[in-house]
Amino acid sequence: MELTPDDTIVFTVLGFGVNATIVFTWVVMALLTAAAAFITRNLRADVPPDRWRTVLEATVLTIQSQIDEISARPDRRLLYFAGTLFLFILTSNVLAIVPGWRAPTASLSTTVGLALAVLAAVPLFGIGSRGLGGYLRSYAEPNIIMLPFNLIGEVSRGVSLAIRLYGNVMSGAVIAAILLGVAPFFFPVVMDMLGLLTGAIQAYIFAILATVYISSATAVPPPDASKETP
Amino acid sequence: MSIDWITVAAQIVNFLVLVWLLKRFLYRPILDGIDARERAIADRMGEAARIREAAKASEARHMAEIARLREGREGVMAEVRAEAEAERDALLSETRARLAREREARDAERAEEVRRHTADLQRRGAEAIVALTRKALADLADQSLEARIVARALPRVIDRTGDLASAAGDSREAVVTTREDLPADVRRDVETRLSDALPDVAITFRTDPAQSPGLILRLGGAQLGWTVEGYLDGLERMLDGRGGAADAA
């Protein structure tokens, strides 16, 4: 039994094998982009939104409101980043009910890639918000002694993000496969339903944690009382 | 569990591409559309607020105009009321004056009617008295009324012929007028006695059916007489307390 779609080579280009993880990722990207482009075509401010456009607006505004609740300094770029994380992971996980679907999030390579993206985004958003010096100083807070611990904590965030998402999605798929062999008519359906729920929760958790990490990096610390003049 | 770093790199690139795609086809159109709609709503709200303010201002102007018109209407009503009262007073005064004139006219007409009725009654009474007297004289004494009137009136006339002659001046022709022809003996007696009282004056006798029974002597522009009508006038004045004798001339 293949635990990860990385092992399934779909086709080869110039000697490089394109595995199922990448192919299904492209499928998710195509679906999301096509649906968004189709629904938002001929968008006009003076025309009331139809049903699908209302769904998209509600989705985007819900993500925006979640970010606003977490972040002290809401930014549209954070919406682009965290919203895309949520939509990509959610779509990948929800499509698991389609027979033959191999969720890209069940690949440790995908979750590691997303975690690395978050790890890269945290300093970029932090530097963009507080400046390079301000961001680097945040690693020495509250004391320079905390520098190694902050660095370890920064790395462990990405590792925990990747392992959590991968473990949940992959374990769900593995359990569904095992139960399919034991009791092929009942448990797989229940597990698929449970997989939809855990998939949505995992997408939410991943996006929320990424938002929290980025927001903590962009948050301006309160002025140090000890440096205030009497 | 293994990590394919090439796949990791490909997935990072795929993710970044997806971020760009969704930003291009999802987030920007949706958020820009929402922003545009919110701006349109804000514009409409602002326009509604401006219209509301304009409506309030217009309402205030209209209320002020209504108040001004109401005050003007009260002024006009007071003026019209005063004019109406003046017109009413004028009409009442005119009506009262017309009623007074009509009352005076009716009073005068009534008085004239009373006077005419009295005169007619007097005339009828006199005629009745004269007729009764004439009948009584003719039946009981075989005398004519005119003869008895002349016999009674002639001495009174003769007593005042001096005044008559003085008033007549140089006139020398006297006319004796009676209602009916006098009997011949009476006429001779009258002519004789007048000739004695008025010498050098020619005496002429005439009859006038419109004259009241009696005798009238005219000399020039003056005259003396005694008639039943004059006698009754004397009686009337006596009854009215205006004095005068029943035998006034």
Interface residues (C-beta under 8 A of the other chain):
Chain A: L3 T4 D6 F16 N19 T21 I22 T25 W26 V28 M29 L32 T33 A36 A37 T40 L43 R44 A45 D46 P49 R53 L56 E57 V60 L61 Q64 R76 L79 Y80 F81 G83 T84 L85 L87 F88 P104 S107 L108 S109 T110 V112 G113 L114 L116 A117
Chain B: M1 S2 I3 D4 W5 I6 T7 V8 A9 A10 Q11 I12 N14 F15 L16 V17 L18 V19 L21 L22 K23 F25 L26 Y27 P29 I30 L31 D32 G33 I34 A36 R37 R39 A40
